[in-house]
Amino acid sequence: MPLILFNKPFQVLCQFSREDGRASLADYLAIPNIYPAGRLDADSEGLMLLTDDGRLQHQIAHPNHKEAKTYLVQVDGHADAAALARLQAPLDLGDFVTKPCRAVRIAEPDWLWPRNPPIRVRQDKPTDWLAITLEEGKNRQVRRMTAAVGLPTLRLVRASIGPFSLATHPLMPGEWMEVPTAELGKRPR
C-alpha cells in the first residue's frame, strides 16, 4: 500500500481507538490495518504519515533514520537572536539534551488554515512564528524547547516530514492522500 499523508486536526488523538469521547484517527481514516509512523500530541496539528508496512513505519519513526521534521510554532513573545541561538544549540531540558536543530523566525505562512478554536489574542503581548526543524522527536520536545527559552508555544503545526510537506501537498485538517513510498529518502521540497 502507498503511504498515507494525513493532516491531523487540533484535539484529535493520534490513535485509532477512541478515548473519553474524544475524536481519533478513526473519525477521519477508514483504511484497514494502517498505523501512524510517529505521533503528534492532541493539542498539535499537522502532517502525519500512516502505513500498513511495519518496516516502513519503523524507518519513518525511528530516530536512527533521521527523517527531518519541520514544525511551525506560534510563540508567546518575541523571538530575538539570543532565543533563536539557544533553540538551535543543544538545549538541556532536564531529562535529556536536544540535538542541534534549525530555528528561524518566519512570517505566518499564507497557506496555513485558521485554528478552531482560535488562539487567544492579547493586545499587549506580541507573538512570533518560528520554523523549527528537528532530526529527533521526543515527547513534547518543541513545546519544552520554546518554554525553556521563555517563549511558550501557542500553536504547533508539523509542516513537513522528510520530503513531504503540507506546503506542497495541500491538505486541510482532516484530509488525507496516498503518495508513493518511493518519495521517502528524497530531499525535502
C-alpha positions as CSV (number, residue, x, y, z in Angstrom):
1,M,0.0,0.0,0.0
2,P,1.2,3.5,-0.7
3,L,2.0,5.9,2.2
4,I,-0.9,8.0,3.6
5,L,-0.3,11.7,4.3
6,F,-2.8,13.0,6.8
7,N,-3.4,16.5,8.2
8,K,-4.3,15.8,11.8
9,P,-6.7,18.4,13.2
10,F,-6.3,20.1,16.6
11,Q,-7.5,18.0,19.5
12,V,-7.6,14.7,17.6
13,L,-6.0,11.8,19.3
14,C,-3.1,10.2,17.4
15,Q,-4.6,6.7,17.7
16,F,-7.5,4.7,16.2
17,S,-9.1,3.8,19.5
18,R,-11.5,6.4,21.0
19,E,-10.9,7.6,24.5
20,D,-13.2,9.6,26.7
21,G,-15.4,10.5,23.7
22,R,-12.6,12.4,22.0
23,A,-12.0,12.4,18.2
24,S,-9.4,10.0,17.0
25,L,-7.8,8.9,13.7
26,A,-10.8,6.5,13.2
27,D,-13.0,9.5,12.7
28,Y,-11.1,10.5,9.6
29,L,-9.4,7.4,8.1
30,A,-11.4,4.2,7.3
31,I,-8.5,2.4,5.8
32,P,-8.0,-1.0,7.4
33,N,-4.7,-2.1,9.0
34,I,-2.8,1.2,8.8
35,Y,-0.8,2.7,11.7
36,P,0.8,6.1,12.4
37,A,4.6,6.3,11.8
38,G,5.2,8.7,14.7
39,R,2.9,10.7,16.9
40,L,1.5,14.2,17.4
41,D,0.0,15.4,20.7
42,A,-3.7,16.1,20.7
43,D,-3.0,19.8,21.0
44,S,-0.7,19.8,18.0
45,E,-1.8,19.8,14.4
46,G,-0.4,18.9,11.0
47,L,1.3,16.3,9.0
48,M,1.3,12.6,9.9
49,L,2.4,9.6,7.9
50,L,0.5,6.3,8.1
51,T,1.2,2.9,6.5
52,D,0.4,-0.8,6.8
53,D,4.1,-1.7,6.3
54,G,5.8,-2.3,9.7
55,R,9.3,-1.9,8.3
56,L,8.4,1.4,6.6
57,Q,6.7,2.6,9.8
58,H,9.9,1.8,11.7
59,Q,12.0,3.5,9.0
60,I,10.0,6.7,9.3
61,A,9.6,6.9,13.0
62,H,12.9,5.6,14.4
63,P,15.4,8.3,15.4
64,N,18.3,6.5,13.7
65,H,16.7,7.1,10.2
66,K,16.6,10.9,10.8
67,E,13.7,12.0,8.6
68,A,13.8,15.7,9.3
69,K,10.6,17.2,10.7
70,T,9.7,20.9,10.4
71,Y,7.3,22.4,12.9
72,L,5.7,25.8,12.5
73,V,5.4,27.3,16.0
74,Q,3.5,30.4,17.1
75,V,5.1,31.5,20.4
76,D,4.0,33.9,23.1
77,G,6.6,36.7,22.9
78,H,9.3,38.0,20.6
79,A,12.0,35.5,19.4
80,D,15.2,37.6,19.4
81,A,18.5,36.4,18.1
82,A,19.6,35.1,21.6
83,A,16.4,32.9,21.9
84,L,16.9,31.6,18.4
85,A,20.6,30.8,19.1
86,R,19.6,28.9,22.3
87,L,16.9,26.9,20.4
88,Q,19.5,25.9,17.7
89,A,22.2,24.8,20.1
90,P,21.9,21.7,22.3
91,L,19.4,22.6,25.0
92,D,19.3,20.9,28.4
93,L,15.6,20.1,29.1
94,G,16.4,18.2,32.4
95,D,15.8,14.6,31.3
96,F,17.7,15.0,28.0
97,V,19.7,17.4,26.0
98,T,18.4,18.2,22.5
99,K,20.5,17.8,19.4
100,P,21.4,20.9,17.4
101,C,18.5,22.0,15.1
102,R,17.4,24.7,12.8
103,A,15.2,27.5,14.2
104,V,14.3,30.7,12.3
105,R,11.7,33.4,12.7
106,I,9.2,33.4,9.8
107,A,6.1,35.2,8.7
108,E,2.9,33.3,9.3
109,P,2.5,31.0,6.3
110,D,-0.2,32.2,3.9
111,W,-1.3,28.6,3.2
112,L,-1.9,27.9,6.9
113,W,-5.6,27.3,7.9
114,P,-7.1,29.1,10.8
115,R,-7.2,27.1,14.0
116,N,-10.5,26.1,15.5
117,P,-10.8,27.2,18.3
118,P,-8.6,30.3,17.5
119,I,-5.5,31.1,19.5
120,R,-6.2,33.6,22.3
121,V,-5.1,37.1,21.3
122,R,-3.6,39.6,23.9
123,Q,-3.1,43.1,22.5
124,D,-0.3,43.8,24.9
125,K,1.7,40.7,24.1
126,P,3.3,40.1,20.7
127,T,3.6,36.7,19.1
128,D,6.2,35.3,16.6
129,W,6.2,32.4,14.2
130,L,9.1,30.1,14.1
131,A,10.1,27.2,11.8
132,I,12.0,24.6,13.9
133,T,13.5,21.6,12.1
134,L,14.5,18.6,14.1
135,E,16.1,15.2,13.4
136,E,14.8,13.8,16.6
137,G,11.5,13.9,18.3
138,K,11.0,13.3,22.0
139,N,7.7,13.7,23.8
140,R,6.5,17.4,23.6
141,Q,10.0,18.4,22.6
142,V,9.3,21.5,20.6
143,R,6.9,22.9,23.3
144,R,9.5,22.2,26.0
145,M,12.3,23.9,23.9
146,T,10.3,27.1,23.4
147,A,9.3,27.2,27.0
148,A,12.9,26.7,28.1
149,V,13.9,29.9,26.2
150,G,11.0,31.9,27.6
151,L,8.7,31.6,24.6
152,P,5.7,29.4,25.4
153,T,4.1,27.7,22.4
154,L,0.6,28.9,21.5
155,R,0.2,26.8,18.3
156,L,2.2,23.9,16.9
157,V,1.8,22.6,13.4
158,R,4.0,19.9,11.9
159,A,4.5,21.2,8.4
160,S,6.8,18.5,6.9
161,I,8.3,15.1,7.4
162,G,11.3,14.3,5.1
163,P,10.3,15.1,1.5
164,F,6.6,15.5,2.4
165,S,5.2,19.0,3.1
166,L,1.8,20.5,3.7
167,A,3.0,23.5,1.6
168,T,3.4,21.2,-1.5
169,H,0.8,18.6,-0.6
170,P,-2.0,20.9,0.4
171,L,-4.4,19.2,2.8
172,M,-6.9,20.8,5.0
173,P,-7.3,19.5,8.6
174,G,-8.9,16.0,8.4
175,E,-7.9,15.4,4.8
176,W,-5.6,12.7,3.5
177,M,-4.0,11.5,0.3
178,E,-1.9,8.5,-0.9
179,V,1.7,9.0,-2.1
180,P,4.2,6.6,-3.4
181,T,6.7,5.2,-0.9
182,A,9.5,5.9,-3.4
183,E,9.3,9.6,-2.3
184,L,10.9,8.7,1.0
185,G,14.6,9.4,1.2
186,K,14.4,12.2,-1.4
187,R,15.4,15.7,-0.5
188,P,12.7,17.9,1.0
189,R,10.8,20.1,-1.4
